[in-house]
Amino acid sequence: MKSKIIVDSSANVYQLPDVDFACVPLKILTDEQEYVDTAEVDAPALAQMMRTYKGRTSTSCPNISDWLTAYEGADEVYVVTITGTLSGAYNAALLAGEEYEQSHEGARVFVLDSLSTGAESRLLVERLAALIKAGKPFDTVCEEIRAYHEHTHLLFALESLANLARNGRVKPAVAAVARMLGIRVIGQASDAGDLEVLCKTRGEHGALERMVLEMKAHGLTNGRVHIDHCCNAAAAERLKHMVHAVFPEAKVEVGTCGALCSYYAEYGGLMVGYEDNEAPTV
């Protein structure tokens, strides 16, 4: 049986070694241009441009046909999507899965709504790869990734809320006040898959300290941590060192946001996915 892992590009994972893998891109739309979120897109340049762009912008999720193309050739398909509360990617992947199973005798498709995005989705994708490499059967992989998902989390620190406000994710007045006061917003992916604001801080150091406190409160000890940044490598490295100062055995990696996550995190933003101390092992 041929297994395949598929994500949409909100996971910031464009290739995965040693497993059959595909990344289905989302799109960022402006009045002048369409940006397809692939590894080739210059995400930092896009984030820089968006800082001063005055026109309309939006995003677009993969359609059923896009997912079906990615599923092709596999007998067992494992899919991780951006949270279904903010995008139609999850529903499109589900419908594509039903169609694929009907047209491919014996094929099975599992679609997991990450209820999140970015660095937390990356944790889920990497755990799927580990389960498949361990030779576990389809039903077991599905059961164990659901159990693991109960113990993964996402935090974010944003310097700007402009694009979230443009797309109705936060109120425009909140975004305007945050910009004028130089406030950084700390938030998380809620259990329902919404972007939930936890607090507002002034200054980068205070924001990083609060993120470490939030990770501690949610049970991080020696687990895995992925820090993705949008044009803010210095802050990502500082956060890595701060995490290690409190949790010396934590396995921390720093990466970059792709185009879709750069659009929402905006210039200077950080997204952190992490495991709590009850996360099951493979």
Order of alpha helices (4+ residues) and beta strands (2+ residues): beta-beta-beta-beta-alpha-beta-alpha-beta-alpha-beta-alpha-alpha-beta-alpha-alpha-beta-beta-alpha-beta-alpha-beta-alpha-beta
